[in-house]
Amino acid sequence: MEVTIGVQNLPRELVIETDLTPDAVASAVQKALAGSALELTDSRGRRVIVPSSTIGYVEIGTEEQRKVGFGSL
């Protein structure tokens, strides 16, 4: 699932591919907005930590995998 984080004063957004569920990501974001930092682990095991005071927005994608390749439409 893809998570996009908009950070204040940065021209680009952070895009993280994670194995977490949308509910787990939403819970982590709500906990971060209550005062701690947002900490997520991506699908490769790397940890991303964003200070809660700099979070502009968080977009949580769907769990559906994109189809790749050529198929009949």
N, C-alpha and C positions, 0 to 999 in steps of 0.2 A: 504494500500500500504506500502511496506517495503522500508525504506531508510537506507542505510549503509554509515557510515561516518568513514573514516580513519583519525586518529589523529596522528600527528607527535610525536615520542618518546613514543608511547604506543604500546604494543605488540598486543592488541586486538582492534577490531573496534567496534564502537557503532552501534547498530541495533535498529531502531525505527520503530514501526508500527503506521502509521498515517492515518487520514482520509482526508488529504489534496490531492489535485490533483497534478499530476506530474508538471504541469505548475506553480502551486503555490510554490512547493518545489524548482524548478529551479529558480524562481524569488527571493526567500529568499536566496538561495546560491549565486546568482549573486550580490545581495545587500550586503551580508556579505563579499564577496571578494573585494568589493569596499571600505571596511574599517570598517564596524560595525561587531558585533558578529552574528553568525548564531543562530537563535532562532526558534525552531520547537516545536509544541505541539503534543504529541502522542495521540493514540486513547483512552487512559484513562484519558486524561486531564492534564497530567504532562508536564511541560515545560523543554526542553533540550536546554541549551545555550552553544555554543562552540566558543571560541575566533577564529576570522578569521585567525589570524597568525599561528594557529596550524592545520588548515584543510589541510590534505594531499590529499584526494579525497572524492567525494560524488557519490554514486551509487543509482540511483532512479529506483525502481522496477516498475513493471506493476500494473495496478489497478485490474487485473484479480484475482479472488479468487481461491485458490488452492482447488482441489477436495479432499474430505476426505471420507474414507470408501472404501468398496469393491463393485465394480460394474462390469458388464460385459464389457469386452474390445472389 
